[in-house]
Amino acid sequence: MKKILPFIFVLSAFFISSAQTRISGIVKDETGTPVPFANVVFLNSSEGTTSNLQGQFYLTSGKYQDSAEFSYVGYETLVIPLKKGDNLNLKVVLTEASERLSEVTIYQGKTSKTNNPALDILRKIWENKRDNGVNKFAQYQFRKYEKLEFDLNSVDSSVIKNPIFNGMEFIFDNLDTNKVTGKAYLPIFINESSLKVYGDNTTGKKRVDLLGNKNSGFNENQNLIAMVKDIYDDYDIYDNYLQFFDKSFISPLSTTGINNYNYVLKDSAYLGNRWCYNIQYYPRRKNELTFKGDFWVNDTTWAVNKINLEMTESANVNWITGVYIEQEFEVLNDSVFLITKDFFQADFSFQEKEGSRGISGKKTILYDDYQFDLKKPSEFYRKEVVEFQKEAYTRDDDFWIQNRMEPLSGQERAVYKMIDTLQTVKAFKRLYNIATIAESGYVEFNGWDFGPVFSTFGYNEVEGFRLRAGGRTYFGQNDPWRIQGYGAYGFRDQKFKYGILGSWLLDKKSRLIVSAGTRRDVEQLGTSLTNSTDVLGRSLASSSLINVGDNDKLSELNLSVISIEMEPLLNFTVRVSGSFRNLKPASPGFSLDYYVNEARTQTSTEIDQAEISTIINYSPGRKTSSYGVERTVVNGGDFPTLFLSYSLGVKDVLNSDFDYKRLQFFYDQPIFIGGFGKSNVSMEAGKTFGAVPLGLLSVVPGNQTYFALYNSFALLNFYEFVTDTYVAVHLEHNFNGRLFARIPGLRNLNLREIVGIKGVLGSISEENKRLDASGIPLIAPNDEPYWQYSLGVGNIFKFLRLDAHFRGNYFDIPDARKFGVTATFGFHF
């Protein structure tokens, strides 16, 4: 099986949020003021929680509880009897203790930024943070044990009796109770890793060796393992921002934390033999990416000894109802604190209401065997292109007994057997097939897949209604070869279209791949400045049911390509290809004509062109899974991309029409700007040397649809600008709701504001203008750069983004559009 995460989310949709005992309500004092951070526990149990900033609480237990205890420093402890089942909307009033402390203060408003001892301690942490942990040493190495687990939560008798689980009732034999939320949960997926980590702080190099990996039922599924791990990026609490779920949360230890958090010096005590201060923190404003919790810090090294972080209820994040982080540190040689345990839990749900159904994802990392200042040669840190070690995924039980740093619980051990059994159940297979089709778009068969099903239907003015069917060979994610293709039929032009591509991995170490394919289809040229010889790329023309203006400039493309590529260095690929294409107009009245004689009396309507291309692509930081001919990128959009292409048009080869040279450059860079959101910057530049017709020129990509197209210009029509030399820049920034969070009436909608600006400067030679006989005005933005800007609102209903686009200049061009709106659909955290 290729993936199981879609199945987990399908299952979660059927859960009903109920448990043996549920309690909820609000804690107040005698004046009616909410009491935040009050302790709420079931009596004589370890199941508990704390009230939030508004004094609200929610707690569940997988078994019957007869009483709940409420306490807060300076107040009398209150025990309330509970009835069986639900005890919701409780009103809990705490009274001041008769023998209380000399002064009790409940902190819920904004604390002082000046006369606050907690802030003095925080500044000491900033001053000393680089003197703690592995950063203090030139070199370091340690062992690391990592456990990832997904649980189905809010499981009760009504869930178990749901007809969807007919034939799968045995999975509920392993129910447990979550120590953080108190919800009854069912472990359904577990992954264990044993690793050895090496680092050199003098060079900034790091190496991680996977010693062993084991997961429930899917031992060799690197796609699944990599995607699960990528959900939880590594983070350091001393950093200003903690990044996960594609968001930058403000750390309570951040140097900008004073502007985002309230800090209270709550206590001081010995932890072990170390005197430590306890600081409680909570956010200054709602709807920001912040936490609440507390941490203990040593009074001499100013190192954090223990910290917990809980995402605030109002944080602008989709599908996440809770995040809880807990880290523990131990002292080394009386001076340096090193992390020993890192626990991370996230609760996913389709609903946001209290006690909603969903999934809990938990990550536990344990560290030991620290060693320092053992220098390794630079070659030791050189990363291999292919690092997969099959033996690491097939370790025996003795290996795990020796390398687990904490034993599995009985429920966790049972998951391994339960998943193996589950895969033989027909009911499970049906659910899995539905989820896989929804996630990948392919219907799985033995050895091949049918799809993608989402491309089955299309429409354009040339083909009319279009029907498409495709497929690919698939024996496993590490297939050394793959053949894929499609066929399509247009009911208006009554023509059959097709594409087929075969790829073979000849050498795993260098990723030497040979590919060959051919494609004949109707295409909208000029939707990208950067050349593409993608044989199976989806034609933009096939989705042109809704357009701005007439979509009457479609072409008929017949393309054949053979290529060889290799990856000599990690994420650095070199590709050499030879292609031959035939281009001719497909739309009535559209022309690609060019003159074929000096007197400009004879024209040709078709282009035959042979081309040799060399492409270099570098994507530092890209993470991939599997090691076959195709790989899955697991952190798409989080790494820079550099593309450089040199193409040579060869005349007379296969009756090719033109000699030319083309140089193109593309650079894309995502930039995380801490609490201010995420920017994306891209630049394209290119030049064609030699005379070529319209079909081979660089058309500035317009967009006449109502949907956003990457790096296109939403207010340009197709073929509005045509160049042979160009430079284009695209800038976009997503504030992730930081501005709207400060506006009353908008903050609770969790909308996200996006701004963008883009421009292009280009020219076209007189030689190319003289060659053209198409009748289309060849206009280039050479007097001044064409530019436009946009204002957008994202996260509308959690899946819709709308952008309003405004044209900056060139208003005198016929049919120039001054304003437009595009929509983008997607599910994002």
N, C-alpha and C positions, 0 to 999 in steps of 0.2 A: 504494500500500500504506500501511496506517495505522501499523504498527509492525513493527520487525525484531528488537527485543530478545528477544521470546519465542522466535523462531527460533534466535537465537544460543545460548540456554540449552538448547534441544532438541538442537542439534548437540553441545553439550559432553557430554551424557550418553552419547555413543557413543565417546568418546575412550579410548584405552588409554595409560596413563602409561608411556612407554618412549621412549628416544632412542638415538642412535648410541653415546653414552658416558654412563654414569651412575655417579656415585660417592657414597657416603654412609658415615657412621661417626662416630667420636668421637676427639677429640684430647686426650691426657693428657700430663702430665709424668712423670718417672721415678719419682715417688712414687705415681702413680696418680690424681693430682688433675686433674680436667678443666681444660682451658685455654680459657677463653672468648675470643672475638674474635680467634682465630688466623686468619691469612690462608690461604685455600685457593684455588689457581689451577691451571688446566691450563697446563703448561709451554709457554713461547713463545706464549702467547695472551693476550687481554684478558678472558677469561671466568673469573670468580672469585666467591668469596663469603667470608663469615667464619663461624666457629663460633659457636653460640649460648651462652647462659649455662651450659649443661650440657656445653659442648665439642662438641656434635653439629653435623654439617654435612651438606649435600646439594647436589650440583652436577650439572648435565647440560650436554651439548654436542650440537649438531646434527650434528657430524662426529666421526670417530674421533680420540681423543686417546690418546697412548701413555704419558704421565706426568703426575703431579700434584705440585705443590710446596706444602709447608706451612711457614709461618714465623710467628714471633712475636718481638718485641723481647727480647733477652737469651738467645735460644735458637738452636741451630744449625738452619739451613734444611735441611729434609728433602725429598728428591725420591723418589717412589715410582713404579715402573713399573706400568702398567695393562695388563690384558688387554682384548681387544676385547669390546664389549658392556657388561654390568653389572659394577661393582666395588662391591658393597654391604657394609655392616657392617664397614668397615675399622677396625682398631685402630691409631691413629697415636700414637707416643710421641716427644715432643720432648726433646732433651737440652740441658742448659745449655751456652751457648757458653763455650769455653775463655778467650776474651778478651772477657768481657762487661762490661756497665756495672757501676759500683761497687755498685749495688743494683738488683735486679729484683723487682718485686712484681706478682703476679697478683691482680687485684681481682675477687672474686666474692661476698664476703659484704657485710654492711652497713658502710658507711663512716661516719666520725665526723660528727656534726652541729655540732661545735664547732671543733676544731683541724684545719680542712680548707681549704687555700688555694683550692680550686675554689669553695667556697661564698662566699668573699670576692669572687671575680670575679663570681659569680652575682648578688650583692647590688648590685654596680656596674651590671650590666645592668638590673636593676629600676629603679635610680635614674635611668638615662639613656634608657630605652626611648622616652619621648615626645619626645626630642630627635633621633630618628632617623627616616628615611623621610619620607613626604609629610606626616606629622603635624606636622612642624616649621614648615610654611608655612601662611599664611592661605588661599591657593588653590593648586590644582595641576591639571595635566593631563598626560596621557601617551598614547602609542600602546601597544596591546596586541594580540599575536597569540596565538591559542589553538588548540591542536590536541588533539583527543580521538580516541582510537583503541581499538578492541576487537580482541583477538587470541585465536585459539584456540590453546591451548598444549599441550605434550606430544604433538606430532604426529610420528609415525614411520611406517614402512612398513606396519605392521599397521593403522594408522588409515586410511592411503590406500587399502588394499585392502578396507576394510570395505564390504559391499554397499550400505550406505546412501548411499554417494557415487557409485554407478554413474551415469555420465553427467555427473558433476561433477569428474572427476579433474583438470581444468585448474586448479582453484583452488589446487592444491598446488605450482604452479610458483613461488610467491612466498614460500617458507619463509625464515625468518630466525632468529637466535638472540638471546634476551633478555639484555641486558647486566646486569640485576640478578639474575635467577634462573638464567641459563644454560640455560633450557629452549628447545627448538625451538618456534617459534610461527608461526602463519599470520595476518597482518593480514586482517580481514574487514570492518571498518567504520572509516571515518575521517571526521572532521568538522573543518573549519577555519573560524575566525572572525577577522576583522580588526575591531578596535574602537578607539574614541576615548573616553577616560575623563576626566571633569571632576569636580572636587570643591571644596567650600568648607568649610574646617574651622571657620570662625566661625559658620556656620549649620547645619552638619551635613548639608548637601544634597549629593547626588551625581547625576550623569547619565552614562549609558553609551550611546553611539551605535554601532549596528551598521553598519559600512561594507560588510562583505561576509561571506557564509557559503557554504560549499561542503561537500558531503559525498557519499560514495560511493553513488550510485544513488538518493538520496532528498532531492533538493535542496529541495523545498518542504514537506517533512514537519516542520512546527514541533513537533508533538507529540513525535516521536522526539528531535529536537534538544534540546527543553526538558527532557525526562525524563533524557536522558543527562547534560546539564549539571547538573541538580539532584542527581545522585548525588554530585558533587564540589562541595560548597558552598565559597565563599570562606572562607579562614581566615588568621589572622595569628599567626605563631609566637610573638610577644610576648604574645599573650593567654594567660590562665590555662588556657583550655580550647580545644581544636580540635575543631570539630563537623563530623562527616560520618557517613553511614550512620545518621542519627538517634541518634548516640552522641556523648558529650562525652569526648574523650580528654584526659588531663592533659598539658599542654605541659611539656617539660623546662625551659622558661624561666619556668614558672609561679611565682608568689610562694608557692604551697603545694607546690612541687616538692620541697622538702627532706624532706617527709613521705612522698613517693612514690618518690623516686629516690635512688640512690647516685651521687655525683659524684667523679670522679678527675681531677686536673690531670695530663694525660698528656704534654704536650709544649709547646714554644714555638718559634716560627720566624718568619721573614719570609714573608708572602704578598704578592707584589709588592714594594712598598717600605714595607709596614706590618708592624710587629711584632705578632704575635698569639699568643694562648694557645689550646691545644687541650684541650678538656674532654670526657672520655668519661663517659657516663651509662648506667645500667641500673636496672631497677625494684627496689624494696625487697621487693615481695611479688608473688606470682603471681595470675593471674585478675583483674587490674585493667586498666583501659583505659589502658595505658601503652606507651612506646616504649623502644627501646635505640638507641644510636648515639653520635655525637659532634658537636661544633661548634667552630668557630674564632671567637674574639672579639678585636677590636682593643683595644690596651692604653691608648688615650687617649680615644676616643669611647665605648668599651665597647659598640660595635655589633657584631652578629653579621656575620661576613664570609662564612661558609659553614656549613651545617648539614645533617645527614641524620638521618632518623628512620625506624626500622623497627619495626612493630608486634610486640609480644612474642607468642610462640607461644601463651601461655596466656590471652590477652585474651578476655574474654567477648563474642565477636561471632560471629554465625552466618554461614555461607556464605562467609566471608572467610578465606582461608588466609594472606594476607600483605598488608601495606601498606608501601610504601616512599616516602618523601618526601625530596626534595633541593632546597635553595634556595641561590642564589648572589646576592651583593650586590656592588655597586661603589661606590666613594667619589666624592662630588661636592664640588668646592671644598674639598678637604682636611678636610671636617668631617662630612658627612652621607652615610650609607650608604643606597643605594636598591636595591631588589630588581631584578634583571635577568633571573633565570630561576627558574621554579618547576616542578619535575617531581613528579608524583604517580602512583603505580602501585598498583593493588589487584588481587589475585588472587582470583577467585571460583571456588568448587568445591562440588559436592555431597558430597565426601568431605574428611576432614581429614588423612588419612594422608600420609606423606612422598611427594612426587612425584605427587600425585593429579592427575587430569585436570581441566580447567576452562577458564576464560576469564581473560585479563588485560585490565584496563582501564587505559589510560594517558592522563594529561593533561599537556601541556607548555605553559607560558605564558611568553612572552618579552615584555619591556618595553623601550621606548626613547622618545626624544624627550620627555624630561621638561621641563616649563616650570612656573614658579611665579609666584605673586602677580599673576596676570592676572585681575582681578575681573570677574565676569559679573553681569548684572542678575538679580534673583530669578526673573523670568519664564523665564529660560533653563533653570532646573531644574524647571519645572513638567512633570510627566509626563502624556503623552497616554494616554487610555484605550486607543486602538488605535495601536500603534507599528509594525505590520508594514509593511515596505517591500519590495515584490516585487522591485525591482531589486537589492536586497542579496543575493538568493539566485540571481541570474543573472549574476554578474560573469564577465568573460572571462578568458582565461589571462594577458593583459598585466597585469590588475589584481593577480593573485596573484603574478606574478613581482616586482612592485614592493612588495607588502605582506607577503609572507612574510619573516620575520626569520631563518629558516633553511630551507634547501632540503629537500624531501622525499627520503627514500631511494628506491632503485629499487623496493623492495617496496611502499612507500607509494604511489608513483605508479601502480603496477600495480593497486592495489586499485580505483581508479576504473573502469578498464576491466573488471576481473574481475566486479564487482558488476553492471554493466550487462549483461554476458553471462549471469550467473547467473540473472537474472530471466526469461530466456527458456527456461530448462531446466525440463522437466516435473517432474523429481525434486525440485528445489528448491521448486517451487510446491506440491507435495504436503506437504512438511515445513512450509512456511510456513502452509498452511491449518490443519494440525493445531495448530500453536503458537498461531495467532491465536484459534482457537476456545477453547483452554484458557485464554488470557489474558483475552479480552474477553467470552466467552460468546456471541458472534455468529458465524453462518456467513455468509460473504460471497458475494454474487452481484453481478451487474452492475447497479449503481444502487440496490440495496437489500440489507439484511441480515436474516437470520432469527434470532430469539432474543429475550431471552437463554435459552439452552438449559437453564441451571441452574434455571429456574423452570417447567420443563415439567410436573413432577409435584408434587402436594401432597395434603394430607389435612386435613379438619376434621370436626367432629361434625355439621355441617349439610349440607355437600356430599358427605361421604364422600370417595372417591377423586376427585381433581380433575386434569384435563388442561388444560394451557395452552399456547398457541402465539402468538408475537408477531413483530413485525418493525419495520423503520424504513427510510426512504429514506436512501441514502448514496451520493453522487456524489464526495465528497471531504470532508476535514476542515474546509474553509472554506465549506461549503454555506450560502447565504443563507436557505434555508428547509429545514424538515424535518417530515415526517409520520411518526408512530410510533403503534403501537397493539397490542392483544392481544385474543384471545378465549379464554374458558375455559368448561369444562363440568363440572358436578358430577354424578356418577353416582347419588348418593343423592337429592338434591332435584330432579334432572333439569331443571336450569335452565341457560341460557346466560348468561354474563357477558362484559363487554367493556369496553374503554377505548380512546380514540383522542385524540390531541393533535396539533395543527398549530401551528408557530411560524414567524414570518417576521421577518427582520432588515431593517428599513426604512431605517436610517441607521447606517453603520459607525462614524462618529466618535463619536456619542453612545450607540451600541449601543441604538437604539430598536427594541424587539421587541414584536410583537403576537402573542398566543397565544390559542387557543381549544381546548376539549376537553370531553369528557364521559366519565363512567365509571359503570358499574353493576356492583356486586360485593358479596360478603359480606366484612365487615370487623370486626375487633376494635377498637372505639373505646376511647379512654382509655389509649392506650399512649404518649402524649406530651402534655405540658402546653401546648406551643406549637402553635397552630392550624396546620393544613396544608390547602391546597387542591390538593395534588399529584394530578393526574388519573391518573398512571401509577404511583404508588407501590405497591410490592409489599405485598399484604395480609398482615398478620401471621397472619390466620386460615388462610391457605393453608399454613402450615408448623407447624401445631399437632398434629402426630402424637404428640409426646411432651410431656405437660403434668403439672404438679403440680396435683392436684385436677381438678375438672370445668371444661372450657372451654365453659360453657353460657350465655355472655352475648354472643353474636355479633349483629351488626346487618346489615341490608340497606341499602346506601347507593346512592343515585342522585344523582350530582353533575355539574353542568355549570358551567364556568368560562370567562370571557373576561377577558383582562388585557392591560395595556400596561406596559412597563417601560423604563427608560433608566439609563445610567450616566454622569451628568454629570461625575463625578470618578473617578479610578482607584480601583477596588474599592469604590466607593460607589454602590449601586443604589437606585432608587426604583421601587416597583411599585404600581399601582392595579388592582384586580380587582373584578369583579362575579361573584357565584356564586349558584346556586340548588341546594339539596339537599333530597332527600326521605329521611327516616330512618324505619325501622320494624324491629321485632325480627325476627331470623332464627332464633334458637334457640327451640325449644319451651319454654314456661314462663318465658321472659325477657320483660320488659315495659319499655317506655319511656313508659307511659301518663301522662297529665297531665289535670288538671281543666280544663274549658272554661267553667265558670260559677261564680259567686260561692258558690252554695249547695253546690258540690262534689258534685253529683249526676250530672253528665255528664262523660265522659272521652273522650279521643281517643288512639288508639294509634299514629298517624303524625305526623311533624313535617314541614311544608313551610316552608322558610326561605330568603328572599332576603337577601343580605348584600353590603355594599360594604366593601372593605378597602384600607387604605394601609399598605404595608410599606416600611421603610427597613432596608437591610442594609449593614454596613460591615465589611470584612475587610482591614485594613492588613497589608501583607506577603504577601498572596496572590499566587502566581505562576501564570499561565495560559499556554496555548499556543493557536494558531490564532486566526482572527478571524471565523469564521462565526457562525451563529445559536447554536451550541453550542461551548463551550470546555472544554478539559481542564485541571483543576487539577493542577499537577505537584508541589506541595509540601503536599499535604493533611495537616492536623493540625499544621502548624508555624506557624500564624498565629492571632491572636485573631479572634473573630467577635462582632459586636454586631448585635442584631436588635430592632427596635421596630415594633409593629403596632397600628393603630387600626382596629377593625371596627365597622360600623354595621348592625344588623339592621333591616330595613325591613318593617313589617307591611302586609298587603293588596296589596303588589306581587306579582303572579303568585300571588295567594291565600296569601301568606306569613302565618305565624301570630303572629310576635312582633316587638315593638320592643325593642331593647337597644343598649347600647354596651359595647365590650370593649377594654381596653387591656392589651397584653402586652409584656414585655421579656425578652430573653435575652442573656446574655453568657458567652462561653467563652474561656478563656485558657490556652494551654500555657505552662509555665514550666520552662526548663532550669536546673537548680541544679548546674551544674558536674559534679564527680565524684560528686555524690550522686544523680544520676539526673534524672528528668523528672516534673514534677507537672502535673496538669490541674485547673483550677478552673472551675466553671460555676455560674451563678446564673440562676434564672427567677423572674419575678414577674408577677402579672396580677390584674385585677379586672373583673368583669362588672357593669354598671349596668343594673338592670331585672330583671323576673321572667322566668325561662326554665326549661324543663323539663330533666329529667335528660340528654336527648340533646344539650343545648347547654351544659351546665355543664362546669367544668374538673375532670375526674377525675384524681386523683393516679395517675400511671402505675405499675401493678403489673406483675409479670412472673411468670407461671405456667409458664414454660418452663424447661428446664435450660440454656439458652444466654443469655449476657449480652445485654441490650438497652440501648442508649445512654440514659443519664439516666433509667432506670426504677429502681424499688425491688424488688429481687429477692425480698423476703419479704412483699410486699403482693400480695393477690389482686386480680383485676380488680374495680373498683368498690368496693374496701374503704373508700377515702376519696373523698369528693366535695366540691368547694368552688366558691365563686364569687369568692373572694379568696384568694390564696396567695403564698408566697415559698418557694422551694426552693433548696438549696445542695448541690453535689456536689464532693467533694474526693478526689483520688486521687494517689498518688505511687508511681512505679516506681523502685526503687533500682538497677535494672540489675545486680543481683548483687553490689553493694558489701558487703553484710553477709555473705552466704553465702561470699564469697571469703575470709573470715577464719575460717571454721569447717572444721577438718580433716574430711575425709570427704565434705563437701558441695562444696568449692571446685572439684573437678574435674568436677562435673556441670554447671557453668555455668548453674545455675538463677537465676531473678530474682525477687526478693521485691517484692510490691505490697501496699500498705495503702490503705484507703479509708474514708471516712465521709461520710454524706449525711443530710439531714434536710429536713423540710417543715413549715411552719406555715400553717394555712389556716382559713377559716371559711365558713359558708353561712347565708344570711339566713333568717329565719322565713318571709318571703314566698315564697322558693323552695321551702321545705319544704312549705308549704301547697299549692303548685301541683302537687307531685309526687303521682302515683297509681300509681307503678310497683311499690310493695311492697318495694323495695330500701331497707334502712336508709341514710339520708343522714347519714353520720358524717363530720365534718371534724376534723382535728387542731388544735383551737383551744385546748384546755386547756394543752397544752404541745407543742412540736414533736415530731413523730414522727421517730425517728432509728434508723439501723442502721449497723454498721461491718463491714468485711470484711478478711480476710487472704488473700492470694493467692500462688501460686507460678506463675511463667511460665517459658517456654522448656523445658517438659517435652518431651523428644524433639524439640526445636527448633520445634514447631508448636502445642503445647497449653498452655493456661493454665487453672488451676483456682482458683476463689475460694470461700472459705467465708464465709457471711454470717451475722451475728448480730443479732437484733432487740434494740433498746434499750428499748422501752416499748410501751404499748398491748397488753399481753398478754391483757386480758380480752375483746377482740373475738372473737366466735365464729369458729372455724377459723383463728385467728391462728397464723402459722408463726414459730417461734422461731429456726429454723436452716435453712439451705439451701445448696446448692452449685450453682454455674453453671460452664459450660465455655466457652472461647473458642478458636477455631481460627484460625490465621493464620501466615504466614511473615514473619518480621521479622529484620532484621540484629541 
